[in-house]
């Protein structure tokens, strides 16, 4: 879709965009498509591109784009919300079940010949008589909560402010919620405001029967504190779809049997990813044709109210 509508300069390597390429594009580049992590459009990149008008981000999370800096200079930023809500919610429930019931471990038990040799797989924890504390209750969080409702699992939530349109109890204090529940499920945006919000104190409050599920960003969880909590039995287990330094996962987590690990696949089905890709293209094409962007982020609403510096 990009090649049909634009002169495309594709850079697919991790790390900083080379100086040579920046110098080549500085005078002409007007549009950027950022293909999620580890792709970045930070201020250091954008300030080298004085003609830049719009950054179209692949993914609902856009902490890889310096949207505040862009907003101050009249640069539009878009993302791909809503179309992945149900897919990510499905994955979250799958990860939760796999973690609580140790389903991947049971699969390995059969494959290793242990069932025939040693008998039935051991009894596991259960979702029955547990409550889930949602860390974040945006559109994806609500989709997850609705599934938990159908499964008859009580839900409470922690956000900065209570929401008037939900039936769940709100906790202003995250540690208080961690003490009150058996599962913490993280689905908040990444960035400085949420960095390491799940740290040692929260994990201690969750307790030795507690389970952590992270569908948010790896930065939300203090990984060393989580590793220590799992190793020392301060919590029971964890299910992780995201990590602090993707695709590098700490060896300590890989070695643990009480952790379920997924390679950031929350929205990774073929139909959902195709729809996300199309929205990235459509936002850029609309902008190129003088039409409003389809999904601007809150920092750069449409119509824009501040002229570009």
Secondary structure, 3 states (H helix, E strand, C coil): CHHHHCCCCCCCCCCCCCHHHHHHHCCCCCEEEECCCCCCECHHHHCCCCCCCEEEECCCCCCCECHHHHHHCCCEEECCCCCCHHHHHHHHHHHHHHHHCCHHHHHHHHHCCHHHHHCCCCCCCCCCCCEEEEECCCHHHHHHHHHHHHCCCEEEEECCCCCCCCCCEEECCHHHHHHHCCEEEECCCCCHHHCCCECHHHHHHHCCCCEEEECCCHHHECHHHHHHHHHCCCCCEEEECCCCECCECCHHHHHCCCEEECCCCCCCCHHHHHHHHHHHHHHHHHHHCCCCCCCECHHHCCCCCCCCC
